[in-house]
Amino acid sequence: MTDTDTDYCLIDASRPPRADGPPYARCVQCQEPTEYPESYKGITLCPVCEWREAERTSCSG
């Protein structure tokens, strides 16, 4: 058995860097503050929406 035999979901999900403090970027879904810096350019999700998105897109099997 190789290492890849136990890796069921191999999604390349790059995450923005965590912010050291305010100002925080707003979640693109609910507009709540995220854990990411406001200067980050890209899609940012708050912890709740991030969790829901992970549940929605998770591999089942």
N, C-alpha and C positions, 0 to 999 in steps of 0.2 A: 504494500500500500504506500503510495507516495503522498506528499503533503497536499497536493491538489485534490486527492480523492476525498478529503474531509472538508474542503472549501466549497460550500454549496453555492454561495452568492459571491461572485467575483466582480462586483460593480465598482468601477473606479469613481469613487465619490470624493472629489477634492473639496476641502473645506477652507473657508477663509480663515485668516489668523485671528485668534482671540484678542479682544481689546483689553488694554490695561485699565481703562476707565472711560467715563463719558467723554465725548458724546458717542452713543451707540447707534448703529444702523437700525432702521425700522424693518420689521418683518414684512415681506411682500404680500403676505396673505391676510394678516390680522392687524398690522400696523403697531404691534407691541414692540418694545425695545428688544433687540437681540443681544447676543454676547459678542458681537463683531463690531469693529470700528466703523464709524460713519463714513470714513474715507474709502472703505472697500467698495469697489465697483463690481457688481454682480448680484446674483440672487442671494438674499439672506433670509433665513427663517428663524423665528424665536424657538426656544427649546420645545415648546408644546407642538407647534406646527412641524418642526423637524422630526419629532417622534411620530406624529401622525403620517407624515410623508414616508418615513421609513417603514411603518406598518403597511401602508398602501402599496409600496413598491417592493416589499420583501418577496423573496423567492419562497414558494411553498413546495413542499415535497417531502 
